[in-house]
Amino acid sequence: MLLAGLARDGGLYLPKSWPVLPPETIRAFATMPFADIAVEVIHPFTGDTISRSELKRMADEAYASFGDAAVAPLVELAPHRYILELFHGPTLAFKDVAMQLLARLMDHVLEKRGQRAMIVGATSGDTGGAAIEAFRSSKRVDVVILFPDGRVSDVQRRMMTTPTEPNVHAVAVKGTFDDCQALVKAMFNDHAFRDRVQLSGVNSINWARIVAQVTYYFAAASRLGAPDKPVSFSVPTGNFGDIFAGYVARRMGLLIQQLIIASNENDILPRTVTTGAYAMNGVVATSSPSMDIQISSNFERYLFEAAGRDAGVIRGLMSDLASKQRFELGTLWPVLKADFAAAAASEDDVAKCIRETETRYGYVLDPHSACGVVAANRAGTRDGALVVLATAHPAKFPDAIEAITGNRPKLPARLANLMTDKERFEVLDNDLAVVENFVERAAKAPENAAR
């Protein structure tokens, strides 16, 4: 499951059952280092495959380079209102929390098996940089990341295109993120190609990514009184992975009062909650490009749970989506509304939120995180602590922030050369044969095979 990413029948992996953490364990998280919490959350899923001591070593290594000792610190903006900063990793985005650990897990398994893997991933902005950064020193893994040409920020692009290691490759695809994601799924479903290049994935279709993200829900909630006090979370999400990690935390025993889906103008998820129909529209370019998505892959995982794990129901819904670009939730609609609240933010909403938050609290949000604040305000949150996930550093979107606030956010000193380093990437047509040919050549590159 760790190496495969996508199942051979095109479905997504899920555990057979949900482990539930006892209340005393969750209480203890309040004073534990983040890496130790990660071990307690993840080990029930790994069992004997990876020992607790091995997992502890990998978690310690994964989070040692984060810019804040807490890894995911909580910042209180107002009474009972918090920002969970998930951008202290090497690429300034929440994806680092999972990706840094995932790279070590994959290297560990591949080393034991004496194997290599070719990772192919699609990114709307942050996953690609996080994956390349995490795997750039790997001796067992080659990486090809597909991103939509011209639809990511300059900082996001450069985090993918400036690394010089021969095992990492950035590819600009002439299309949207959904096109990139469709190419990756098609490659996984081409079984001969998949076996030939030892294909693996690190998008949030990889179950290990989701599990690693569950950790920060427990870490934040425990510091706010869990399991004795309920906590609500507002989550900027496009591919439904980050919000699904919150759903998993709830299934594992965390008392979450509200899970709020926060979207930008590409509001397919809030529309689904409101109307009971998942209906695709065209993708609109926004200041929060990581959420410029119409196909939310991880929503399939949630629907499987909501349908009582009836695979037939999910096959029917996915068939309708493929043929009609929509499906009706039917009896699953009230289940969805009970599990999630949802709201979307327009570009004007985002700009207003960023300006007001800076003026009132002296805190600068990135556009994705601003969507989370807008959604939290609109969802009619209940009493108790509410946490908005800050999924990226504002310096990843300097043009947008400068246009809104008049001030250009600075990158951390350790990234001072990012905007002047030489870039290295390919531009390819949105064509499966063309992309597969590139991936196969990358997998067979002599300098990679010798590593």
C-alpha positions in Angstrom: 0.0 0.0 0.0 2.9 2.4 0.8 4.7 1.8 -2.5 1.7 1.1 -4.7 -0.2 4.3 -4.1 -3.2 3.5 -6.3 -4.8 0.0 -6.2 -4.6 -2.0 -9.5 -8.3 -1.8 -10.0 -8.1 2.0 -9.9 -9.5 2.3 -6.4 -7.9 4.0 -3.3 -6.6 2.1 -0.3 -8.1 2.3 3.1 -7.4 0.3 6.3 -9.7 -2.6 7.0 -10.7 -1.0 10.3 -10.1 2.2 12.3 -7.9 1.9 15.4 -9.2 4.0 18.2 -6.8 5.8 20.6 -7.8 5.7 24.2 -8.6 9.0 25.9 -5.6 8.8 28.2 -3.3 8.6 25.2 -4.8 11.7 23.6 -4.5 13.6 26.9 -0.8 12.7 27.0 -0.2 14.2 23.5 -0.5 17.7 25.1 3.0 17.5 26.4 4.6 15.2 23.9 7.0 16.2 21.0 5.3 16.2 17.6 7.5 13.3 16.4 6.4 11.1 19.4 2.7 11.9 18.6 3.3 10.9 15.0 4.6 7.5 16.2 1.5 6.9 18.4 -0.9 7.9 15.6 0.8 6.0 12.8 2.1 2.8 14.5 -1.4 1.2 14.8 -1.5 1.2 11.0 2.0 -0.2 10.4 1.8 -3.0 13.0 4.8 -5.3 12.8 5.8 -4.1 9.3 7.8 -1.2 10.8 8.8 -1.4 14.4 8.0 1.4 16.9 11.8 2.2 17.3 12.3 2.4 13.5 9.2 4.6 13.1 10.5 6.8 16.0 13.9 7.2 14.3 12.3 8.2 11.0 9.9 10.7 12.6 12.7 12.3 14.6 14.7 12.7 11.3 11.7 14.0 9.4 10.9 16.8 11.7 14.4 17.8 12.8 14.7 20.4 10.0 11.4 22.2 10.6 11.8 25.9 11.5 9.7 25.7 14.7 10.4 23.2 17.4 6.7 22.5 17.8 6.6 21.5 14.1 3.0 22.7 13.9 2.6 25.6 16.4 -0.8 27.0 17.4 -1.2 30.8 17.3 -4.1 32.4 19.1 -5.7 35.2 17.1 -8.6 35.8 19.4 -10.3 34.0 22.3 -11.0 30.4 21.2 -9.8 31.2 17.6 -6.5 29.7 16.5 -4.2 29.3 13.5 -2.4 26.0 13.2 0.8 26.9 11.3 1.7 24.0 9.0 4.2 25.8 7.0 7.4 25.5 9.0 8.9 22.7 6.8 11.5 23.0 4.1 9.0 24.1 1.3 6.8 26.2 3.5 3.6 24.2 3.1 1.6 21.6 5.0 2.6 18.9 2.6 6.1 18.8 4.2 4.6 17.3 7.4 3.6 14.1 5.6 6.2 14.1 2.8 9.3 14.3 4.9 8.1 11.2 6.8 6.8 9.4 3.7 10.2 9.7 2.0 11.9 8.0 4.9 9.2 5.3 5.1 9.6 4.5 1.4 13.4 4.4 1.5 13.3 2.1 4.5 11.0 -0.4 2.7 12.8 -0.2 -0.6 16.2 -0.8 1.1 14.9 -3.8 2.9 13.6 -5.2 -0.4 16.6 -4.2 -2.5 14.3 -2.3 -4.9 13.9 1.0 -6.6 10.8 3.0 -7.3 9.7 5.7 -9.8 7.4 8.2 -8.1 5.1 10.1 -10.4 2.9 12.8 -8.9 0.6 15.6 -9.9 0.6 18.9 -8.1 -1.5 22.0 -8.0 1.4 23.8 -6.4 2.7 22.5 -3.0 2.8 18.7 -3.3 5.5 18.8 -6.1 7.9 20.9 -4.2 7.5 19.0 -1.0 8.0 15.7 -2.8 11.1 16.8 -4.7 12.6 18.2 -1.5 11.8 15.1 0.5 13.2 12.6 -2.1 16.1 14.6 -3.7 18.7 12.8 -1.6 17.1 9.3 -2.0 19.3 6.5 -3.3 16.2 4.3 -4.1 13.7 6.7 -5.6 13.3 8.7 -8.9 10.7 11.4 -9.0 8.7 13.0 -11.8 6.3 15.7 -10.8 3.6 17.1 -13.2 2.4 20.6 -12.7 0.0 22.7 -14.7 2.0 25.1 -16.9 1.5 28.7 -15.8 -0.9 27.8 -13.0 1.4 27.7 -10.0 3.1 30.6 -8.3 6.8 31.4 -9.1 7.9 30.3 -5.7 6.0 27.0 -6.0 7.5 26.4 -9.4 11.0 27.2 -8.4 10.8 24.8 -5.4 10.3 22.1 -8.1 12.6 23.3 -10.8 15.8 24.5 -9.0 17.0 21.2 -7.3 19.9 19.8 -9.3 19.9 16.1 -8.2 19.6 13.8 -11.2 16.8 11.7 -9.7 14.2 14.5 -9.6 12.4 15.9 -12.6 9.8 18.7 -12.9 7.4 18.7 -15.9 5.1 21.5 -16.8 2.0 20.0 -18.5 0.0 22.2 -21.0 -3.3 21.9 -19.1 -4.9 22.1 -15.6 -4.1 20.3 -12.4 -7.0 18.0 -13.2 -5.3 17.1 -16.4 -2.1 16.3 -14.5 -4.0 14.2 -12.0 -5.7 12.3 -14.8 -2.4 11.5 -16.4 -1.1 10.1 -13.2 -4.1 7.9 -12.7 -3.9 6.7 -16.3 -0.3 5.7 -15.8 -1.2 3.7 -12.7 -4.0 2.0 -14.7 -1.5 1.1 -17.5 -0.4 -2.0 -15.6 2.4 -3.0 -18.1 3.9 0.5 -17.8 3.4 0.6 -14.1 5.3 -2.7 -13.6 8.0 -1.7 -16.1 9.0 1.5 -14.3 8.1 0.3 -10.7 5.6 3.1 -10.5 4.7 4.6 -7.1 2.8 7.7 -6.0 3.0 10.4 -3.3 -0.1 12.4 -4.0 -2.8 12.2 -1.4 -4.0 9.1 -3.2 -1.2 7.5 -1.2 -2.7 6.4 2.1 0.5 7.0 4.0 0.2 10.7 3.2 -3.2 10.9 4.8 -2.1 9.0 7.9 0.8 11.3 8.5 -1.5 14.4 8.2 -3.8 12.9 10.9 -1.0 13.6 13.4 -1.4 17.4 13.5 -5.1 17.2 14.3 -4.3 15.2 17.4 -1.4 17.5 18.3 -3.5 20.7 18.1 -6.6 19.3 19.7 -4.7 17.9 22.7 -3.1 21.2 23.4 -6.6 22.7 23.5 -8.0 20.2 26.0 -8.9 17.1 23.9 -10.4 14.6 24.5 -12.3 16.4 27.3 -13.1 19.5 25.2 -14.3 19.4 21.6 -12.4 21.3 19.0 -13.5 22.4 15.5 -11.3 22.7 12.4 -11.7 24.8 9.3 -9.6 23.2 6.5 -8.6 24.7 3.1 -8.9 21.8 0.8 -9.2 21.0 -2.9 -8.3 17.4 -3.3 -10.2 16.5 0.0 -7.0 14.9 1.5 -6.4 17.4 4.4 -10.0 17.4 5.5 -10.2 13.6 5.1 -7.3 13.4 7.6 -9.5 15.3 10.0 -12.3 12.8 9.4 -9.8 9.9 10.1 -8.8 11.6 13.4 -12.5 11.7 14.3 -12.8 8.0 13.5 -9.8 7.3 15.7 -11.4 8.8 18.7 -10.7 12.6 18.5 -13.7 14.6 19.6 -14.1 17.0 16.7 -17.2 19.2 16.9 -17.1 20.6 13.3 -15.1 19.8 10.3 -15.4 22.7 7.9 -14.5 22.4 4.2 -13.0 25.6 3.0 -12.9 26.3 -0.8 -12.1 29.1 -3.1 -14.2 30.0 -6.2 -13.7 26.4 -7.4 -16.4 25.5 -5.0 -17.4 22.0 -6.1 -17.2 20.6 -2.5 -19.4 23.3 -0.8 -21.9 23.0 -3.7 -22.0 19.2 -3.1 -22.7 19.7 0.6 -25.4 22.3 -0.3 -27.1 20.5 -3.2 -26.4 16.8 -2.9 -24.9 16.8 -6.4 -21.2 16.5 -7.2 -21.1 18.5 -10.5 -18.0 19.5 -12.3 -17.5 23.0 -13.8 -14.5 24.6 -15.4 -11.5 25.4 -13.3 -11.1 29.1 -12.5 -7.6 30.5 -11.8 -7.4 32.1 -8.3 -4.9 33.5 -5.8 -5.1 30.1 -4.0 -4.0 27.8 -6.9 -3.5 24.7 -4.8 -7.3 24.6 -4.6 -8.0 25.2 -8.2 -9.5 21.7 -8.6 -12.7 20.1 -9.8 -11.8 16.4 -9.2 -11.3 15.9 -5.5 -9.8 12.4 -5.4 -10.0 11.7 -1.7 -13.7 12.4 -1.7 -14.0 8.9 -3.1 -12.5 7.6 0.2 -15.1 9.5 2.3 -18.0 8.3 0.1 -16.8 4.7 0.6 -17.1 5.2 4.4 -20.4 7.0 4.2 -21.8 4.2 2.0 -21.0 1.6 4.7 -18.0 0.4 2.6 -20.3 -0.7 -0.3 -17.8 -0.7 -3.2 -20.7 -1.2 -5.7 -22.2 2.1 -4.7 -18.8 3.9 -5.3 -18.2 2.2 -8.6 -21.6 3.5 -9.7 -20.9 7.1 -8.6 -17.4 7.1 -10.2 -18.9 5.7 -13.5 -21.5 8.6 -13.5 -18.7 11.1 -12.9 -16.7 9.7 -15.8 -19.6 9.7 -18.2 -21.7 12.6 -17.1 -19.2 14.7 -15.1 -21.5 14.6 -12.1 -23.2 12.2 -9.7 -26.1 12.5 -7.2 -25.4 11.6 -3.6 -28.9 10.4 -2.9 -29.1 8.8 0.5 -25.4 9.7 1.2 -26.3 13.4 1.1 -27.6 13.7 4.7 -24.6 11.7 5.9 -22.3 14.2 4.3 -24.1 17.2 5.8 -23.9 15.6 9.2 -20.1 15.0 8.9 -19.1 18.4 7.3 -19.9 22.0 7.1 -18.7 23.9 4.0 -18.2 27.4 2.6 -16.4 29.0 -0.4 -14.5 32.3 -0.5 -14.5 34.6 -3.5 -11.3 36.5 -4.5 -12.8 39.6 -2.9 -13.5 37.6 0.2 -9.9 36.4 0.4 -8.5 39.9 -0.1 -10.7 41.4 2.5 -9.9 38.7 5.0 -6.2 39.0 4.5 -6.3 42.8 5.0 -8.6 42.7 8.0 -6.6 39.9 9.7 -3.4 41.9 9.3 -5.0 45.1 10.5 -6.7 43.6 13.5 -4.2 41.0 14.6 -0.9 41.9 12.8 -1.0 38.5 11.2 -0.6 37.8 7.5 -2.5 34.9 6.0 -1.7 33.3 2.7 -4.7 33.1 0.3 -5.5 29.4 1.0 -5.5 30.0 4.8 -7.7 33.1 4.3 -10.2 30.8 2.6 -10.2 28.8 5.9 -10.9 31.9 8.0 -13.7 33.0 5.7 -15.3 29.5 5.8 -15.0 29.4 9.6 -16.8 32.7 9.9 -19.6 31.6 7.5 -20.1 28.1 8.9 -21.7 29.3 12.1 -19.2 27.5 14.4 -20.3 26.3 17.7 -18.9 27.1 21.1 -15.4 25.9 21.9 -12.0 26.3 20.2 -11.9 26.7 16.5 -8.7 26.0 14.6 -8.0 27.2 11.0 -5.3 25.2 9.3 -2.7 27.6 7.8 -1.5 25.4 4.9 1.2 27.7 3.4 3.5 30.5 4.2 2.4 33.9 2.6 5.9 34.2 1.0 4.9 31.3 -1.4 2.4 33.8 -3.0 4.3 37.1 -2.9 2.6 38.7 -5.9 -0.9 38.0 -4.5 0.0 39.2 -1.0 1.6 42.4 -2.3 -1.4 43.1 -4.5 -3.7 42.8 -1.5 -1.6 44.4 1.3 0.9 46.5 -0.5 3.7 44.6 1.2 5.8 41.8 -0.3 6.4 39.0 2.2 9.9 37.8 2.4 11.1 34.2 2.1 13.0 32.8 5.1 16.8 33.4 4.9 17.5 29.7 4.1 15.6 30.2 0.8 17.4 33.4 -0.2 18.7 32.1 -3.5 15.5 30.4 -4.6 14.4 33.2 -7.0 17.8 33.4 -8.7 18.9 29.8 -8.9 18.8 28.2 -12.4 15.7 26.3 -13.3 15.5 22.9 -14.9 12.2 21.5 -16.2 10.4 20.1 -19.3 7.2 21.4 -20.9 5.1 18.6 -22.3 1.8 18.3 -24.0 -1.2 16.9 -22.2 -0.7 13.5 -23.8 -0.3 10.2 -22.0 2.1 8.6 -24.5 4.4 11.7 -24.4 4.4 11.8 -20.6 4.9 8.0 -20.2 7.9 8.2 -22.6 9.5 10.9 -20.5 8.9 8.9 -17.3 10.4 5.8 -18.8 13.5 7.6 -19.9 13.9 9.2 -16.5 13.6 5.8 -14.8 16.3 4.4 -17.0 18.7 7.3 -16.8 22.2 5.8 -16.1 23.0 8.3 -13.3 19.8 7.3 -11.5 20.2 3.5 -11.9 23.7 3.8 -10.5 22.6 5.6 -7.3 
